[in-house]
Amino acid sequence: MILTSTKLVLAHLSKLHLTVAAGLVLTLGLVGCSAASGPGEPGDTTAPREAVTAVFPASQVDPLVAAVVKREVKPLPTTRLAEGLLPPTNRWFSGLVFGDQPQPVFPLPLSFGLTETGFAFGQPKVTATEKNIAGAYTADVGVDLGTKSAVVSAYDTVSVTVDSLDGAGAKLGHTVIAEGSPFVSYHADQAGTITTAVPWTQQGDLWTTQAAGTTYALVTKDATVSGSKIDLKKDGFATWFPVPTDGSAEAVAAVAKDPLTGGSATYKVDADTVSTTLSYASEGKTAYAMMPHQTKNVTGDSTCDLGTYPSIYGTLTLCAGNELSWKAPLSEPTSALDVDAMSSDDKAELSKQVAADIAATPDFPADTYFGGKAVYRAAMLYQLADQLGATEAAASMKERLVTVLDQWTDPTGCDKREAFCFVYDEQAKGLVGLTPSFGSEEFNDHHFHYGYFLYAAGVLGEKDPSLVTKWAPVMNLLAADIGSFGENKAFPDLRVFDVYASHSWASGTSPFADGNNQESSSEAITAWTGLAIWAKASGNADLETEATWLLSLEAQAGLTYWTNIDRSESVYTGYGHEIVTLNWGGKRDYATWFSPEPAAMLGILVIPMSPASTYLGGDSARIDANVKEATGGKFDQKFGDYLLMYSGLAGETQREAALSQARTLDAKWIDDGNSRAYMLAWLMSLKS
C-alpha cells in the first residue's frame, strides 16, 4: 500500500503466441498485432495453438471502454514521454517520465539518472543498518550530451530508450538502459562531441577509468576518445559498464560491442512449475545479471562466468548470452478452503460463527481499497456458508454482495453517483474507482484494490454464471487495467508487473529518489489469484494462464525478498530483522507506510491469508521466527488475526494453539477484510 528496445513497447505490445507442448507457453514480442486463432477451442489445452487472440485485445476492450463513463480524476502529466506512448505507471522507470523533475531509476546492477545536459550513472554502494539495506543512486559517471531536454521514446519488458533533444527539439541521440544489463549505451543520431566527468585511459580495444572506488569501462564504435571527450560520428555509439571486481573488463567488453536494442519475455506453465525467459535483443551476445531468485533456479545454457555485482537484493551473477531463463514453483490460484475434510464438530462451530458474522456485516465502504476488502470478506463468508449448507445465511450474504457489486459494475454508475463506480481516465489510460484511496487516482495500488473485487466476483460467478454475464463489462475492465497483454492501446500491458524483478510495483508515478516500491507482497498475490479466479469463472483461459504465471513469480519473489530472506547472504550482514517489509529500487526497509509496530511489518506481508496463502508455508523455523519477531507472543493487536493464521502454517502444534486463540481473540483485532468464521475455517483447513 502507498500513501501519498527491436523495441517491444509494452504500451504497444504486439503479438502473443500460446503453444501447448508439455505446458502452456506465452511469448511477448514485437512483430505487429495479430489476433488470429489457432486450432482448438478456448480452454482446450490438448491442441497446440499459435498466434491466439491476445489477453484483452482491442476487439474486446474497446467496446467496454466506450460504454463506461469517462473522467480525468487527476491529471498525470507525462512530462518526459514521447507522443503516442501509453503513460508507463507502476514501472521501475516511472520516475523518468512523471513529475516536474526526473527521479533516479535502478536498472540493476546500475543506478541511472537524467541531468540538465545528459545523464549520469553508477554502481550503487550497498550498505546495511538494523532497519535498512541501501543502494542509493550513484552518479559516478556523468555524461554531458549538450541536451536541453529528454523524453522516453520507447520501452519494453526490460529496456527503456531515452531521446536526447537540443533546444529546438531536434534529436541528438538516444540512450538505452535495461534491467539486468550492466550497459549504458548512447547512440549518436547526429555527429557530435560528448563529455564525461571523468577521463578515460585506453586499454587495448577499450577505455577505463576509476570513480568512487569502482572501475568503469568504455567501448565505442565510430568514435574517437580523448581524455574526457568522445567524438561520435553519426550512428556511432558509446557503451559504458562497471567492471566486476571478480571479472575481466576485456571479457565484458567482448559482449558490449553489440549494443542492446530491446527485450521480450516468454513463459510456460507446467504441472508443477512455471518457466520464464527474458530475451535481450542484440546483434550478437550481450550480458545480463541474474538476481538471486534467478541464480538459484536458472535454466538454459548461458555462460555465467563474467563476474558478479553487489546489489541490495544480493549478489548479481553476470552472464554472457541473450536469454535469461529460470523456473518457479507453480502456485495454484486456489479460491476455496477444503471444508469437506473438516470434522462434524468443526463444521457445526463454523456454521454458527458464519451466521453470526454474516448478520454482523457492516455497510460496505465506498472507496476501492476498503470497499474491495469488504466485498472480499463478504464473498469468503458467502462461500463458507454455501459449503456448510447454511442456506439462509448464504442467501442473505449473496443478496447484499450482488447489490453492491451491481453498483460497482454499472458502466454508467458514475453518471448517477460519486461513489461505488468506476470511470475510464483517457489521459492516464486506466480505470479509476470513485472514491479513490491511497492515491489510486494516480494509479497507486490498483492491483491491491482490484484483486479483491475480482476475487469476490469470481467466487460468486463460479456458482452463478448469470452474475458473470452481468458484471463482465466492468470486471473485465478491472482485469484489463492490471492484466492486459497485447496492444489494446486502452491500457498498458502488465501495468504493475516487472518480469525481471518477478514482482509488482505499487507506486503509479514513483516520485521518489529511491525508485519504485512495493510493500504488501501478499496483496499482490491476492491480485493475481483474484485475476485467475475471475478468468476461470468468465471462461478466459488465456487470462487464467497469465494470472497463474504472475501469481507463481510473485510468490517466488515474495518469499525470497520479503518474508523468507536468506540471512546467510552477505547483503544482510548488519541488518537486524527476519523480514524486509518495503522493497524499493534503491533500498529495502523494515518499515511500513502506516505503522512502526512489528506486527504491522509482518501483517502487511500476509494479509488477507486467502486460500492461496499456503505458499507462505514450508519452513516451520522461518515462520516461528517471523511470528516471534512480529508479536512477541501477543496476538491481541492489529493484524493479530492474520498472524495467528500465518503461525498455523508452522506445524500442528502451532495450528492448534492458533485455533484456540482465534476462538477468543477480541473482535476489535479482527481486520475489516477478515472474519472470525474465516479465520477459524482457515486454521481448521490446515489440519492434515
N, C-alpha and C positions, 0 to 999 in steps of 0.2 A: 504494500500500500504506500502511496506517496501523498504527502500533504501539499502541499502547495497548489575493363570490363570487357576477344569478342565481348561486347558489352551486353551482359544479361541484365537488363534493367528490371529490377523487381517490380517497379511500378508499371512496367510494360512487359511483364513476363509472358513468355510465349507458349512454347509447345511442351505438352506433357505426354510422356509415354507411360503406359501401365502395362507391364508384361508379366504374365504369370508363369513362373518357372521356379519351382521349389519355393514359392512365395509370391508376394506382390511387390513389384518394382515400380518406382516412380522416378522419372528423370525430369529435371528442370534444365532447360537450355534455350538459347536464343536462335530461333530459326523461323520466326514468323508464326502467327497464331494458327492453330489447327483445331478443328472441332470434329474431325472425322472419327467415327466409332469403329472399332474393330469387331471381330466376331464375338459372340456371347452376349447374353443379356446382362443388364446391371445387376451386380451382386453375384454373378457367376464366376467363381474362382477356379473353374476347371478348364476353361478355354482361354488361350492366350489372347490378350487384347493389346493393340498398339495404337498410338495416337488417339486415345479415347478422349471424350469430352473432358475438358479441364474441370477442376473443382471450382464451382461457381463461375462459369464462363459468362461473357457479356449477354449471351442469349437468355440466360436465366436471371441474371442480376438486374439488367437494365429495366425490365418491366416492373420489378419490385421497387427499384429506386424511383421510378416515375410515379408510382402510386402513393408514396409516403410523403408526408409534409416536409418541405424544405425550409431550413432556417440556419443562419450563421449564428451559432450560440456564442462563440468567442473567436475573434479573428486570430489566425495563426500566421503572422507574416513570414513568408518563406524568403527571408532577406537575401540568401545566397543560394538560390536554386534556379536552374535553367528552366525556361518556359517549356511546358509540355510534360514535365516530370511530376508525378504524384508526390505530395508532401511526405517525406520519409519520417513519420513519427516513430517513436519507440525503437530507434536504431542505435547501434553503438556509435554512429557518427551524426546523430541528430543535432548535436551541438554545433556542427559546422554550418548548418542550414538556418536554424531559427535564432531569433534574438537580435538585438542591436549589435552585439559583438560576438564573434565566433568563440566557441569554447574548445579547449583541447579535447582530443579523442585518443583512444587507446587500441590501435590495431596491433595487439601483441605479436611480437615481442617489443614493439615500439610504442612511443607516445608521439603525437603529431599535433601541430597547431598552425593555424594561419596567422600571419603577421601583416603589418600595414603594406609591406612591399614584397611579400612572398610567403615563406613558411619556415618552420623550424621543427626539428625532430630530435629524438634521443632515446637511448635505452634507459628506462626508469631504474632508479636505485631503490632496491627493496629493503625496507626496514620493518621491524615488528616491535610493538609495545604490548602491554597487557590487553588492551582492547582494540588494537588496530594493526593491520598489516598494510603498509603504504608503499605505493609505487607511483608517485606523482609525476605529472608532466615534466619532462626534462628537455630543455631546448639547447642541447649540446651543440647542434649544428644548425646555424641559421643560414638561410639561403635567400639572398636579395635578387628577385627577378625583375625588379623595376615595375611592379604591378601597382595599379590603383584600386583594383577590386578583384574578387574571386567568386566563382559560382560552382556548385556541384553540378556537373553536366551529365553524369551517368552514375548509376550504382547497381549492384547486383548482389548475389548471395554472400560474397566475401569482399568485393572490392568497391572502391569509390574513386571517381575521376573528378578532379578539380581543375577548372579552366582558369587561367590567369589572364586578366584583361588590362589593357592600358587605359589612359584617361579618356580615350574616345570610345571605349568598349570593344576595341579590336583584340582578338585572341593572340597572346604572345606564345602561349604554350599550355600544356596540361600535365598534371601530376597524378600518378596512380599510386594508391596505397591499398593494402588489403589485410584482413585479419589472418594471422598466421604467417604472413610474409615478412621477412626481415628487410625488404627492399622498399626504398622510396625512389620512384623514377620520374624524372622531369623530362618531357618531350618538347622540343622546340618546334612550334608551328611557324615561327619566324626566326631567322638567323639573329643572333644577338649574344650579348655577354651577360652572364650571371655571376654573382659574387657570393662567396660563403664567408662566414665569420671566422673561419679557421683556414690556415694554409695547408696545402697538400704536397706530399713528397712522393715522387714516383718510385714504385717498387715493381719493376718489370712491366707487366701489362696493366697494372692498377696503381692507384694512389692511396696513401693512407695519411691519417692524422690522429692526434691524441686530443681528447676533450673530456675533462672531468673524470679522468681515470679510465676511460673507455677508448679502445681503438676503433676508428671508423675507416671504412674503405670506400673507394670511388671507382666505378667502371664507366667508360664513356664510349660513344660512337659518334663519328663525325664531329669531334670536339678537340680543342687544344686547352690543356690545363697549365696555368702558370701561377704558382702560389695559391692565392685565394680566388683567382679569376678563372672562369671557364667560358671559352668562346665556343658557341654551338652553331653549327650550320643548320639550315632548315631541315627538319626531320631528324636531326641528331638528338641524342639523349644523354642524360647523366643519371646513373643509379648509385645510390649510397646504401651502405648497410653497416651495422655494428659487427665487429669481428668477434666470434665466440672466444672466450678465454681458453677453452679447451679445443679449439678448432683452428683451421688454416684459412687465412684471408684468400689465398690463391684458390683453394677448393671451393669456397663460397662464390668467389668471383667467376669461376667457370660456369656457374649456373645463373649468374646475374647478367650475362651477355645478351640474353634474350628476354626482354622485359615482360613482365606480367601484363596481360591485356584484359583479364576478367576472370570470372569464375561461375561455377554452376554446382548443383547438388543432385545426387540421386539417392534413393533409399529402397530397401527391400524389407518387407515384413514376413518373417517366417514363423514357424510354430512356437519357437522358444526365444528368438532373438530378432532384433531389427538391425539392419546394416545400413550405414550411411557412408557415402563417398562424396567428398568435396573435390572438384576438379579445378585446377589452377591453369588457366589458358596461357600458353606461351608457345613461341615457335619451336623452342627446344625445352629441355628440362629447366625447371625453376626450383625454388626451395620453399619449404613450409615448415613451421614449427608446431609440433604436436603438444597439446595440453595434457596434463596428467591423465585425465579420463580417457583420452585417446591412446596415449602411450601404453596404458595397461590393457587396452582392448584392441590394439591395432591389427588390421588385416591388410592384405596386399603385399606388394613386393618392392616398395620404395627403399632406397638406401639411406639409412638414418645414422650416418657417421660424420656429419659436418660439425658436430659440437652441440652445445647447449646454451640456453639463455636463462637467466633468473626471471621470475615473474611473481606477482602477488598470489598467483594460483598454484605455484610450484614450478619445478624445473620444466622448461620447454625444450624438447628434443628436435634438433634441426635435421630435416631430411631433404635429399635430392629426389625430385620426381614431379609429377603433375597430379597425382591423385592421393589424397589423404582419406583412408578408409578405416572404419572401426565399427565394432559391434556394441550393442547394449542389450541387457536382458529385456525380453518382452514384458511390458506392464499391461495387464489386461484392463480395459475400461469397464470395470465391474460396476453395475448400477444398484445392486440389491444385496442385503445381508442374507446369509443362509439361516432362515428361520426354521425350516423343516427339521434340521438336525437338533434343535433345542428340545429340552425335556418338557414334559407337560406342565410341570411347576413353573418353569421359566416362561412358558407361553401364557400361562394364567396371570403371572405377575405383570408381564408386558401388556397384555390385553387391558388390564385395569389402568396401568400407567398411560398407555396410549390414549385411552378415552379421556382421562383427566387432562393430558397435555393438549389434546385437540380442543377440548372445551375451554381451556385457558388461553388459547392462541389469541394474541392481541391483534389490533388492526395492523394492516400492512403499511410499512413506511413508504414514502413517495419517492425517495432517491434511488439511484440504481445500485448502490452498494448495499446499504442496509435493507432496501427493498428486495434486492436479489437474494441476500442471505435469508430473508424471511420466507420467500417462496420456496427456496431450497429446503429450509426446515420443515415447512408445511408438507412439501412433497414427500420427504422421508417419513413423516408421521402418517400420511395417507398410505404410503406403500406398506408400512408396518401394519397398519390397521387392516389393510386388504389381505396381507399374508396371513394374519392371525384370525381372519374370519370375523373381525369386528365390523360388521357390515354397516351398522348405523353410524359409527364414528368415521369410517372411511368415506361414506357418502357425504357426511357433514363437512369433512375437510376438503373433499374434492369440489364440492359446490363453492366453497369460499375461494379455493385456488382458481377454479375456472373463471369466476367472476373477476378476480384481479388480473389474471393473465389475459382475459378478454380485453381489458382496458389497455394493458401494456402492448398488446399485439394488434390494436386497431390502427391501420396505416394512417388514418386521418385524425387520430386521437388528439394530437397537439393543436388541431384547429378548434377543438372543443374545450380543452383544459390545459393547464400549465404544469401538470404532473401526471405520472402514470402513463407516459407515452414517449415515443422516440421520434426524432427528426433526422433527416439526412442533411449534413453540412456539406454543401457543394464546394466551398473553398477548401476545407480541410480534408475532404474525401472520406467521410466516415459517418457512422450512426452515433448519435449522442442522445442519451436519455435525459428527460426533464423530470425531476430536478437533478442537476449534476451534483456529484460529491467527490471529494478528494482530487479535484482537478480533472474529472472525467471530461469536462468540456474542452480541455486542451489535450485530451487523449491519454491522460494518465490512467493506468489500471483497467483498461477496457476488458482484458481477458479475465481479471479477477471478478469484475462485476457481471459480465455477460455469461461466464461459465455457470454461475448459479442459475440464471434464467434458463439456459439451455438444458441444464441438468434436470430442473423441475419439469420443463415442458416435455423432455424425453421420457421421464418416469411416467407421467400421465399419458403421454402419447403411446407408450408401449401397450397400455391396457385399452386405450380408446383412440383408434385411428382417426375418428372424426375430428378429434381435437388437433391432430397433426395437420389435417387439411385446413382447418380454420386458422391455426396460428402460423402456418408456414410462411405467409408473405413477410411477416416481420421477424419471426425467429430465424429464417434463412438469411435475413439481412444482418442480424446479430452474429450469426455464424460466419457470414462473409466478411464482416468487419474484422474478425480475428483469424479467419481461416481461408481466405481467398488464395487461390493458387492457379492463376492462368489468365492474366491480362484481361480483366473485365473493365479496367480503367475507372471504375467507381470506387474501388478500394485497393490499397497497396497489398501485394501478396505477402502473406505471413507477416502481418503488421508488427507483431511484437516478438517474433521468434528469431533467434540468432543461431543458425545451424552450427557454425564453428564453435561457439561457446556452449551450444546444446541446451540453452535455456532462454527464457524470455527476458525482456527489458520492460520496466514498468513506467518510466517517465516518457511522456509524449514528446516534449520538446528538449528535454535534457539540458536545462540551463545551469549546468554545474561544471566546475573546473575538474572534477574527478570523473567525468563521463556519465554514462547512463547507470542505472542501478535497478536492482530488484531485491525486495525484502521477502515477501511471502511466497517461497517456492512451492508450498503446499497448495495455495490457492491457484497457482499456475497449473498444478497437477489437476485440480478440480476443473479448471477451464477446459483442458484437453479431454478430460473424462466426460464433462458435460457435452462437449462438441461431439464426441463419439456416440454418446447415448442418443442425442438428438439425431445424428446421422443415421443410426440404426433404426430409430422409430420412424424416420421420414424416408427410409429406403435409399439413402445416398451412400452407396458402397464405397465410392472413391473418397468421399469426405471421411467416412469411418476409418478407412485405411490410413489416410493422412493424420487423423487425430490420434490413432494408435501409435504411429511413429513419433509424433510430437510428445505424447504422454511418456513414451519409453525413454526418449532422450532427456526430457525434463526431469524424470525420476532419477536417471543416472547422474545428471549434473547436481540435482538437489542433494543426493546422498554424498557426492564427492566434495562439494564445495560449501554446503550449508550444514547438514546435520551429522554426517559421518566423516568428518575431516580426519585425515591421517596425520596424527600428531607427531609421528616419527619423521615426517618430511622436514627438511631444514627450514623451509619457509615459515614454519610455525614456532621456531625457536624464539622465545621471548613473548610469544602470545599466550595469554593466560586462561583461555576458556575452551570448553569442549565443542562448541559450535561457532559458526560465523553467521550472524543474523542478516547482515545487509552487505551484499556484494556489489561493487562498482567496477567500472573500467579501470580506475586508478587507485582503488583502495578497498579494503574489506574491514567491516566494523562489527564489533559486539555492541550493537545499538539498534534501536528501532526509531521510527518516526514519531512514536506516540507515548512511549513509556520507558523508564530506566530500569524497570523491575526485571529480575532474572526470569520470572515466569513468562513475561511478555516476549523475551528473547527467543525462547523455545516455542512458546504458544503460537506465535505468528508463523512458525515453520511447520506446524502440524494441522492447524485449522483447515477444514472443518472435520477432519477424520472421517471422510466418506468411505464407502465400502472398498474403494480402490486404494485406500491409505495403507494397506498391508505392505506396500512397497517399502515402508519405513522399518519393517521388521527384519529379522535375520541375524542381528548382532545383539545378543542379550546384554553383554557387558557394556556396549556402547549406549544402549537405551537406558540402562540403570544409571550410568554416569551422567548422561544428559538430564535425566529426571532429577537426580540428586542436586546437580548444579542449579536447575531451574526452580526447584521447590523447597529444598532443604527438608523434605518430608511433609511440607504443609501444602495441602491442595485447596484449602478454603481461601482462595484468592482468584483474581481474574485469570482466566484461562485454565483454572484448576480442573474443569471438566474435561477439556481436551488433553491435558497432561495425564489425567487418570487413564483415559482411553489409550494414549500412547504408551504409558507404562505397562499396560496389559500385553503388549507385544513382546515383552522381555521373557515371558515364561508363565507356566501355570500358577506358580506361587504368586507372582506379581499380578496376574489376571484376577485371581480370587481376591486378593487384597484390594485391588482397584474396584472390583464389583461391589465389595462390601462398603467401601467408602462412597461409591457413586449412589448407593441407595439412600444415604443420609446427608449428602452434600447439600449445604444450604442453597436454595433455589436462586439466590442472588448471584451465585458463582457459576450458574449455567448460562452460557453465552446465548445471545439472541439468535444465533444461527443454529443452535442445538436445542435439545430437549432431554429431559431425564429418560424418557422412554427410549429414545435413540441411543443415548449414552449406555444404558443398560443392555440394549439389544446388541450394540457393537461389541461390548465386552463378553456377553453370552455367546456370541457367534464365533469368538476366538477359541472356544473350548474344543480341544481335539477329541 
